[in-house]
Amino acid sequence: MNLTQEIVKIRDRELVVVKPRDLDFYFQQEGQGLADFPFWAKIWEASLVLADFVATLEPSKRVLEIWAGLGLPGLAAAAFGHQVTLTDYEPRPLELIRRSAEVNGLEVRVARLDWFKPMDLGEFEVILGAEIVYAGRLFEPLLQIFRRYLLPGGEIYLAHSRERARVLVPFLKRAEVEFEVAHSLRRLRSGEEVYEIVLNRLRPKGF
């Protein structure tokens, strides 16, 4: 795997993220269609917004990042004093997360997680996810992940591009059966581009 490092500044900290050097190469190798593109291989704008938000949380909380990809929000949480477990289904992003944690001198737990066959990871005060809601067939497995891993009174923070509204809005309406859902819109500027990111907080009802 041909790798490079990207330095990302989160508040007053600089984090080194180990990632693939050539995304075009991975696109050609992974398959013939968009469904096979390795979305884990890119630092998405939503993960930058979520990482910045995580830096404002009071430490030290038990934090779980699901479908972490390159793991920026989870790495940021560890850098700001939280006890972090980062998960993904694919083995390659998990290996890159381990390398990033080592480069940054961070102690994190890294584990493979299948949403359809979740294993025992314990319970967490905070669950993080960036760009994880993308298909209706995943609504119930994702909610089951929340039920299994979130401590009573815990919080879930999700970040998605506003362009995902078509699938994100139905998911949040489904989640409102069990959770209190709060919304905020963040704007991230990169050069001449402005990205609109929806940040959601979910809290179990009754707490």
C-alpha positions in Angstrom: 0.0 0.0 0.0 1.6 3.3 -1.1 1.0 5.7 1.8 1.4 9.3 2.6 0.8 11.5 5.7 -1.4 14.5 6.0 -1.2 17.0 8.9 -4.6 18.2 10.1 -4.9 20.9 12.7 -7.7 20.5 15.2 -8.0 23.5 17.5 -4.5 23.8 19.0 -3.3 20.3 18.1 -1.8 18.9 14.9 -2.6 15.4 14.0 -0.8 13.2 11.4 -3.2 11.1 9.4 -1.7 8.1 7.5 -3.6 7.6 4.3 -3.3 6.1 0.7 -1.3 8.3 -1.6 -3.2 7.7 -4.8 -7.0 7.4 -4.7 -7.2 6.9 -8.5 -5.1 3.8 -8.1 -7.5 2.4 -5.5 -10.5 3.2 -7.6 -9.0 1.1 -10.4 -8.1 -1.8 -8.1 -11.2 -2.0 -6.0 -13.8 -2.6 -8.7 -15.5 -1.3 -11.7 -18.2 0.9 -10.1 -18.8 3.6 -7.6 -20.2 1.0 -5.1 -16.6 -0.4 -4.9 -14.8 2.9 -4.3 -12.9 2.9 -1.0 -14.6 5.7 0.7 -12.6 5.0 3.8 -9.4 6.3 2.0 -10.3 10.0 2.1 -10.6 12.6 4.9 -14.1 13.8 4.3 -15.2 17.3 5.3 -17.8 15.9 7.7 -15.0 14.2 9.6 -13.1 17.5 9.9 -16.2 19.1 11.4 -16.8 16.2 13.8 -13.2 16.2 14.9 -13.3 19.9 15.6 -16.5 19.4 17.7 -15.1 16.5 19.6 -12.3 18.8 20.8 -14.9 20.8 22.8 -16.2 17.8 24.8 -15.1 17.6 28.4 -12.6 14.7 28.9 -12.3 11.9 29.9 -15.2 10.0 28.2 -15.4 6.5 26.8 -15.8 7.2 23.0 -16.6 4.8 20.2 -16.2 5.8 16.5 -18.1 3.6 14.1 -17.3 3.1 10.4 -14.2 5.2 11.2 -12.4 5.2 7.8 -9.2 7.0 8.5 -10.4 7.7 12.0 -9.8 11.5 12.3 -12.7 12.2 14.8 -11.6 9.3 17.0 -7.9 10.3 16.8 -8.9 13.8 17.8 -10.9 12.5 20.7 -7.9 10.6 21.9 -5.7 13.6 21.5 -8.0 15.6 23.7 -8.0 13.2 26.5 -10.7 10.6 25.8 -10.6 6.8 26.0 -11.3 5.8 22.4 -12.2 2.7 20.4 -12.2 3.1 16.6 -14.0 0.6 14.4 -14.5 -0.2 10.8 -15.5 -3.3 8.8 -12.5 -3.2 6.4 -9.1 -4.3 7.6 -7.1 -1.7 5.6 -8.5 1.4 7.3 -8.0 -0.3 10.7 -4.3 -0.8 9.9 -4.0 2.9 8.9 -5.7 4.0 12.1 -3.2 2.0 14.1 -0.3 3.6 12.2 -1.8 7.1 12.7 -2.2 6.4 16.4 1.4 5.3 16.6 2.7 8.3 14.7 0.8 10.7 17.0 1.7 8.8 20.2 -1.9 8.1 21.0 -3.3 5.1 22.9 -6.5 3.8 21.2 -8.3 0.5 20.8 -8.9 -0.5 17.2 -11.4 -3.2 16.3 -13.3 -4.7 13.3 -17.0 -4.2 13.6 -19.7 -5.8 11.5 -23.0 -3.8 12.0 -25.0 -7.0 11.2 -23.0 -9.1 13.6 -21.8 -6.7 16.3 -19.4 -8.1 18.9 -19.0 -7.2 22.6 -17.0 -4.0 22.8 -18.5 -2.7 26.1 -20.5 0.5 26.5 -19.7 4.1 25.7 -20.6 7.6 26.8 -20.2 9.0 23.3 -20.6 7.4 19.9 -19.2 9.2 16.8 -20.0 8.8 13.1 -19.1 10.8 10.0 -20.8 10.1 6.7 -22.2 6.8 8.0 -25.9 7.1 6.9 -26.1 6.4 3.2 -28.7 3.7 2.6 -32.1 2.9 4.0 -31.2 -0.8 4.5 -28.7 0.3 7.2 -31.1 2.3 9.3 -32.1 -0.6 11.6 -28.6 -2.1 11.9 -27.3 1.4 12.8 -29.9 1.9 15.4 -29.2 -1.5 16.9 -25.5 -0.5 17.2 -26.6 2.6 19.1 -28.8 0.5 21.4 -26.0 -2.0 22.1 -23.1 0.3 22.7 -24.5 3.6 24.1 -24.5 3.9 27.9 -27.8 5.1 29.5 -27.7 8.9 29.3 -24.9 8.9 26.6 -24.8 10.9 23.5 -24.3 10.2 19.8 -22.8 12.8 17.4 -23.2 12.4 13.7 -21.8 14.6 10.9 -22.9 14.4 7.3 -22.7 16.6 4.2 -25.9 18.4 3.6 -26.0 16.7 0.2 -27.0 13.5 2.1 -30.3 15.0 3.2 -32.3 12.7 1.0 -31.3 9.7 3.1 -30.3 11.5 6.4 -33.7 13.1 7.0 -35.6 9.7 6.9 -33.0 8.1 9.2 -33.4 10.9 11.7 -37.1 10.7 11.6 -36.9 7.0 12.4 -34.4 7.7 15.2 -36.7 10.3 16.8 -38.9 7.3 18.0 -36.1 6.5 20.5 -33.9 9.6 20.6 -34.1 13.3 21.1 -32.4 14.7 18.0 -30.8 18.1 17.8 -29.5 19.7 14.6 -26.9 22.3 13.7 -25.4 23.4 10.4 -21.7 24.0 10.2 -19.8 25.6 7.2 -16.3 24.6 6.3 -14.3 26.7 3.9 -11.5 25.2 1.8 -10.1 27.6 -0.7 -13.0 28.8 -2.8 -15.3 25.9 -1.8 -17.7 26.1 1.1 -19.1 22.8 2.5 -22.2 22.6 4.5 -22.1 19.9 7.2 -25.1 18.8 9.3 -24.1 18.0 12.9 -26.6 16.0 14.9 -26.8 15.1 18.5 -28.9 12.1 19.6 -29.8 11.4 23.2 -32.0 8.5 24.4 -35.4 9.6 25.5 -36.0 9.5 29.2 -32.6 10.7 30.3 
